[in-house]
Amino acid sequence: MGFHNIEKESFWYNLLYHYVKFWHNKVFYKKVVVINKDLIPQHDPAIFTPNHQNALMDALALLFTIPRRLVFMARSDIFKKFAPILYFLKILPIYRIRDGLNSVKNNKKIFDKTMDVLNAELGLVILPEGSHQPLRSLRPLKKGFARIAFQAQLEGNLKSNLQIVPVGIDYDEYNRCRSRLIVHFGKPFAVKEYISEYKRNPAVALNQIKERLSQEIKKLIIHVENTQYYDFINEWSRLIKEKICRRFSNGPCDEKELFFAQQNIVEVMNKVGKTKPETLDHLNTLHHRLKKILTEYKIKLSDFHKDCSPLKILSNILLLMISSPFFLYGWINHLGSYQLPYFLSRKVKDNTFHSSFMYVLTLLMFPVFYTLQTVLVFFVSGNLFIALFYLLSLPLFATAAWKWNILLKKTNTSIRLFHFQKSKYDREADRLYSTIEQKLEEILGKS
């Protein structure tokens, strides 16, 4: 499987696909939520255009939620050493002027290949922001996707009208395993709608379709417009989304409802930032004062109102002591498969790549170390049933060790909160938190 037959099916690619999908959807993420999956075109040629917040994980989010085979487009410089691997993974290069004028000439054969991809009913994925950044906001889009789309519609001899599919991706936590992922599909629109304008004035049409896509993606994500108050809006929208969601729900809110609640909160805050900036400025000042107090005690804002009663702390400590042998067994047996990938991924300077490295390393190291450790147990014990029993125990105790570690963190947080409540700053922090929460509820109640 290479450049010339990238649109063809491959046994080895399909085999790898199913394993990587299992690791992504069932192991690495605790929950993958797909919204409006029914809007995905089934047969029309389509370019999928998601926001780009989390390096490799954004591409995987689409790969494992779209029921069509996909081919991705990426900047050409990464192909210098890894071209055969990238072609096998169904990734095509985009050559830019910065790559050299001679390199740009290669875009002709790339374009011809994208037409093969689209006519074979595969989806083409282009990340229109051009680069990634771990922020809940959409940055200005590049024109590359639009140029490819117009050229494809006019010169590609496509079987039907080319569709642009806006996609929104949201992560509960960018750099954590077992977090929540949301993939939100928007209504496709046809490139043909802009062809007349493109023939009259290409520059105008490029800007029109770019602006259209930008507005469509913003509807699908949590988009914080005001960078000055980004931290305040992002943190508090997450803090109060469940409370706001419950106003409109008879029972517990699911992940989809919580996402829409947070999206609505951010939209209201964006408007307040435009119409009453002094209100947002005041709340932001209170927020920073509260954060400064809590940071000194190593307390996260999201943990501020959690249970820290002595009874809760003591019961947690007792449970940790009783279950510690399970943790030790799980921890020791995953030094290579989990602890090593965690250590190596944190060595990467750009923390945007942490989850990508962690995902790839665990994907590779879990089966390797599980196999080596099981073989070692077999040779030591000389008993196949003991070795198989050991192998089956590994994922169970990995889960136990993971939950034990979470309980330990919660217990440490409760202890810090307990000590904080006895400090001179407790009342001030409580007053600040209540003031901000009450004011936000008033603002949202009027919207």
C-alpha positions in Angstrom: 0.0 0.0 0.0 1.6 3.2 -1.2 0.9 6.5 -2.9 -0.3 5.1 -6.2 -3.0 2.9 -4.6 -3.8 4.8 -1.4 -7.5 4.7 -2.2 -7.5 0.9 -2.4 -8.4 -1.5 0.5 -5.5 -3.2 2.3 -5.7 -6.3 4.5 -2.8 -5.1 6.8 -4.3 -1.6 7.1 -7.7 -3.0 8.0 -6.1 -5.3 10.6 -4.2 -2.4 12.1 -7.3 -0.2 11.9 -9.5 -2.5 14.1 -6.8 -2.8 16.8 -6.1 0.9 16.9 -9.8 1.7 16.9 -10.4 -0.6 19.8 -7.6 1.0 21.8 -8.9 4.5 21.0 -12.6 4.0 21.6 -12.6 1.4 24.4 -9.3 1.9 26.3 -7.7 5.3 25.8 -11.0 7.2 26.1 -13.5 6.5 28.8 -16.4 7.7 26.5 -16.6 8.7 22.9 -19.8 10.7 22.1 -20.9 11.2 18.5 -23.5 13.9 17.7 -25.4 14.1 14.4 -23.8 11.1 12.9 -26.8 10.9 10.5 -25.6 14.1 8.7 -22.5 12.3 7.4 -22.8 11.9 3.6 -22.9 8.3 2.6 -21.8 8.4 -1.0 -21.2 12.0 -2.2 -17.6 13.0 -2.4 -16.8 14.8 0.8 -14.1 16.9 2.5 -14.3 16.6 6.3 -13.0 19.8 8.0 -12.6 19.6 11.8 -11.1 22.0 14.3 -7.6 21.2 15.4 -6.8 21.2 19.1 -5.0 18.0 20.0 -2.4 16.9 17.4 -2.8 13.3 16.2 -5.8 12.7 18.4 -8.0 15.0 16.2 -7.3 12.8 13.1 -8.1 9.6 15.1 -11.3 11.2 16.4 -12.6 11.4 12.9 -11.1 8.1 11.7 -12.9 6.1 14.3 -16.3 7.9 14.2 -16.9 8.3 10.5 -18.4 5.1 8.8 -16.3 5.7 5.6 -12.7 5.0 4.8 -10.7 8.2 5.1 -7.6 9.8 3.6 -5.9 12.6 5.4 -3.8 15.5 4.1 -0.9 16.9 6.1 2.0 19.3 5.6 4.7 17.8 3.3 7.8 18.3 5.6 6.8 15.3 7.7 7.1 13.1 4.6 10.9 13.6 4.1 11.8 10.5 6.3 8.5 8.7 6.8 6.7 8.8 3.4 6.2 5.0 3.0 4.7 4.7 6.5 2.5 7.8 6.0 1.2 6.5 2.6 0.4 3.2 4.3 -1.6 5.1 6.9 -3.5 6.9 4.1 -2.0 10.3 4.5 -1.2 12.6 1.5 1.2 15.6 1.6 0.3 19.2 0.9 3.1 21.2 -0.6 3.3 24.9 0.3 5.3 27.8 -1.1 7.5 27.7 2.1 8.5 24.2 1.1 10.1 25.5 -2.1 8.8 26.4 -5.6 10.0 23.1 -7.0 8.1 21.2 -4.3 4.8 23.0 -5.1 4.9 21.5 -8.6 4.2 18.1 -6.9 0.7 19.3 -5.9 -0.5 18.4 -9.4 0.0 14.7 -8.8 -1.4 15.1 -5.3 -4.5 16.7 -6.7 -5.0 13.8 -9.2 -4.7 11.3 -6.3 -7.3 13.2 -4.2 -9.7 12.9 -7.1 -9.1 9.1 -7.1 -9.9 9.2 -3.4 -13.1 11.2 -3.7 -14.4 9.2 -6.7 -13.7 5.9 -4.7 -16.2 7.3 -2.1 -13.5 7.8 0.5 -13.7 10.9 2.7 -10.9 13.4 2.4 -9.9 15.1 5.7 -8.3 18.5 5.8 -7.6 20.4 9.0 -8.4 24.0 7.9 -6.8 25.8 10.8 -3.4 24.5 9.5 -1.9 23.9 13.0 -3.1 22.8 16.4 -3.5 24.6 19.7 -5.1 23.2 22.9 -7.7 26.0 23.2 -11.6 25.9 23.1 -11.8 28.4 20.3 -11.5 28.3 16.6 -8.6 30.2 15.0 -8.7 31.8 11.5 -8.9 29.2 8.8 -6.4 28.8 6.0 -7.5 28.8 2.4 -5.9 25.5 1.4 -9.1 23.4 1.9 -11.1 25.9 -0.3 -8.6 25.9 -3.1 -8.6 22.1 -3.2 -12.4 22.1 -3.0 -12.9 24.5 -5.9 -10.4 22.8 -8.1 -11.9 19.4 -7.4 -15.4 20.6 -8.3 -14.3 22.3 -11.5 -11.6 19.9 -12.8 -12.1 16.6 -10.9 -14.7 14.9 -13.0 -16.5 14.0 -9.8 -19.5 11.6 -9.8 -21.6 14.1 -7.9 -21.4 17.5 -6.1 -18.5 17.8 -3.6 -19.7 18.4 0.0 -17.8 20.2 2.7 -18.6 18.6 6.1 -17.9 20.8 9.2 -16.8 18.9 12.3 -16.4 20.0 15.9 -14.1 18.1 18.3 -14.1 18.6 22.1 -12.0 17.0 24.8 -12.9 16.9 28.5 -9.1 16.8 29.2 -6.5 17.2 26.5 -3.7 15.2 28.1 -5.4 12.6 30.2 -6.2 8.9 29.4 -9.7 7.8 30.2 -11.3 11.2 29.5 -14.3 12.1 27.4 -14.2 12.9 23.6 -17.1 14.5 21.7 -17.2 14.5 17.8 -20.0 16.8 16.6 -21.0 16.7 12.9 -22.6 19.7 11.2 -24.8 19.9 8.1 -22.7 19.5 4.9 -22.9 22.2 2.2 -22.1 22.0 -1.5 -19.0 23.6 -3.0 -21.2 24.1 -6.1 -23.0 27.0 -4.3 -19.9 29.1 -4.6 -18.8 28.1 -8.1 -20.4 31.0 -10.0 -18.7 33.5 -7.7 -15.4 31.7 -8.0 -15.5 32.0 -11.8 -16.1 35.7 -11.4 -13.7 36.5 -8.6 -11.8 33.6 -7.1 -10.5 35.7 -4.1 -14.0 36.7 -3.0 -15.3 33.1 -3.3 -12.3 31.7 -1.3 -13.1 34.2 1.5 -16.8 33.4 1.3 -16.5 29.7 1.7 -13.8 30.1 4.3 -16.1 32.3 6.4 -19.0 30.0 5.9 -17.0 27.0 7.2 -15.7 29.1 10.1 -19.2 30.0 11.2 -20.4 26.4 10.8 -17.6 24.9 12.9 -18.2 27.5 15.7 -21.7 26.1 16.0 -20.2 22.7 16.7 -17.6 23.5 19.3 -17.2 25.4 22.6 -15.8 28.6 21.1 -14.4 31.2 23.6 -14.1 34.4 21.6 -12.5 36.7 24.2 -8.9 35.7 24.7 -8.5 38.2 27.5 -11.1 36.3 29.6 -10.4 32.8 28.2 -9.4 31.1 31.5 -12.3 32.6 33.4 -14.9 31.6 30.7 -13.4 28.2 30.1 -13.2 27.2 33.8 -16.5 28.5 35.0 -18.5 27.2 32.0 -17.2 23.7 33.0 -17.9 24.3 36.7 -21.6 25.3 36.3 -22.6 23.4 33.2 -24.2 20.5 35.2 -26.1 22.9 37.4 -27.4 24.8 34.4 -28.2 21.6 32.5 -30.3 20.3 35.3 -32.6 23.3 35.0 -33.8 22.0 31.7 -33.6 18.2 32.4 -35.8 16.1 34.5 -33.0 13.7 35.4 -29.2 13.4 35.3 -27.7 15.1 32.2 -25.8 12.9 29.7 -22.5 14.0 28.1 -24.3 15.4 25.0 -26.6 17.6 27.2 -23.7 18.8 29.3 -21.8 19.7 26.2 -24.7 21.8 24.9 -25.1 23.4 28.3 -21.5 24.5 28.3 -21.7 25.7 24.7 -24.7 27.8 25.7 -22.9 29.3 28.7 -19.9 30.2 26.6 -22.1 31.8 24.0 -23.8 34.0 26.6 -20.4 35.0 28.1 -19.2 35.9 24.7 -22.1 38.3 24.2 -21.6 39.8 27.7 -18.0 40.4 26.8 -19.2 42.5 23.8 -22.2 44.3 25.4 -21.1 44.6 29.1 -17.3 44.1 29.2 -17.2 45.8 32.6 -19.2 42.9 34.1 -16.9 40.3 32.7 -13.9 42.3 33.8 -15.1 42.5 37.4 -15.9 38.7 37.5 -12.5 38.0 35.9 -10.8 40.0 38.7 -12.6 38.0 41.4 -11.7 34.8 39.6 -8.0 35.6 39.5 -8.1 36.5 43.2 -9.8 33.2 44.0 -7.3 31.2 41.9 -4.4 32.9 43.6 -5.6 31.9 47.0 -6.4 28.3 46.0 -3.1 27.9 44.1 -1.1 28.7 47.3 -2.8 25.7 48.9 -2.5 23.5 45.7 -6.2 23.3 45.3 -7.9 23.3 41.9 -11.0 25.4 41.4 -13.0 22.4 40.3 -12.2 20.7 43.7 -13.2 23.6 45.9 -16.6 22.3 47.0 -15.8 18.6 47.2 -16.5 16.6 50.3 -13.6 16.9 52.8 -15.3 15.8 56.0 -13.1 13.8 58.5 -15.3 10.8 58.1 -14.9 10.9 54.3 -11.1 11.2 54.6 -10.8 8.4 57.1 -13.0 6.1 55.0 -10.9 6.8 51.9 -7.6 6.2 53.8 -9.0 2.9 55.1 -10.1 1.8 51.6 -6.7 2.8 50.2 -4.9 0.7 52.9 -7.1 -2.4 52.3 -6.8 -2.2 48.5 -3.1 -1.3 48.4 -2.0 -4.9 47.5 -4.2 -4.8 44.4 -2.6 -1.4 43.4 0.9 -2.7 43.9 0.3 -5.8 41.8 -1.3 -3.6 39.0 1.4 -0.9 39.3 4.4 -3.3 39.2 3.0 -5.3 36.3 2.5 -2.1 34.3 5.8 -0.4 34.8 6.7 -1.1 31.2 3.3 -0.9 29.5 2.0 2.2 31.2 4.5 3.9 33.5 7.2 4.0 30.9 5.0 5.6 28.2 3.8 8.1 30.7 7.3 9.1 31.6 8.4 9.3 28.0 5.4 11.3 26.8 6.0 13.9 29.6 9.5 14.4 28.2 8.1 16.0 25.1 8.5 19.7 25.4 5.2 20.7 23.6 2.5 19.4 25.9 0.0 19.4 23.0 1.7 16.2 21.9 1.5 14.5 25.3 -1.7 12.6 24.7 -0.6 11.7 21.1 2.7 10.2 22.3 0.9 8.5 25.3 -1.6 7.0 23.0 0.9 5.6 20.5 3.3 4.3 23.1 0.7 2.5 25.1 -0.8 1.1 21.9 2.6 -0.5 21.1 3.9 -1.3 24.6 0.8 -3.0 26.2 0.8 -6.0 23.8 4.6 -6.2 23.9 5.0 -6.2 27.6 1.9 -8.3 28.2 3.4 -11.0 25.9 6.9 -10.8 27.4 5.6 -11.0 30.9 3.3 -13.9 30.2 6.1 -15.8 28.5 8.3 -15.2 31.5 5.7 -16.4 33.9 5.2 -19.6 31.8 8.9 -20.3 31.8 9.2 -19.7 35.5 6.1 -21.7 36.5 6.2 -24.3 33.7 2.4 -24.2 33.8 0.4 -22.9 30.8 -2.8 -22.4 32.9 -0.9 -20.2 35.4 0.5 -18.1 32.6 -2.9 -17.7 31.0 -4.5 -16.8 34.4 -1.7 -14.2 34.9 -2.4 -12.7 31.4 -6.1 -12.4 32.2 -5.4 -10.8 35.5 -3.4 -7.9 33.9 -6.2 -5.8 32.5 -8.3 -6.3 35.7 -5.5 -5.1 38.0 -4.6 -2.3 35.6 -8.2 -1.0 36.2 -7.8 -1.6 39.9 -4.5 0.3 40.0 -6.0 3.2 38.0 -9.0 3.5 40.3 -6.8 3.3 43.4 -4.6 6.1 42.0 -7.7 8.3 41.4 -8.9 7.6 45.0 -5.5 8.6 46.3 -5.6 11.9 44.4 -9.1 12.6 45.7 -8.0 11.8 49.3 -5.1 14.1 49.0 -7.4 16.8 47.7 -9.8 16.3 50.6 -6.9 16.6 53.1 -5.7 19.8 51.5 -9.3 21.2 51.5 -9.7 20.2 55.2 -6.6 22.1 56.1 -7.6 25.0 53.9 -11.0 25.3 55.7 -9.1 26.1 58.9 -7.0 28.8 57.2 -7.7 32.6 57.3 -8.5 32.5 53.6 -11.4 30.1 53.7 -14.2 32.6 54.2 -12.8 35.0 51.5 -12.5 32.1 49.0 -16.0 30.9 49.8 -17.4 34.5 49.4 -15.6 34.9 46.0 -16.8 31.6 44.7 -20.4 32.3 45.7 -20.3 35.8 44.3 -19.1 34.6 40.9 -21.5 31.7 40.8 -24.5 33.8 41.7 -23.7 36.5 39.2 -23.2 34.0 36.4 -26.6 32.4 37.2 -28.2 35.8 37.1 -26.6 36.5 33.7 -27.6 33.1 32.3 -31.1 33.5 33.8 -31.7 36.7 31.8 -30.4 35.1 28.5 
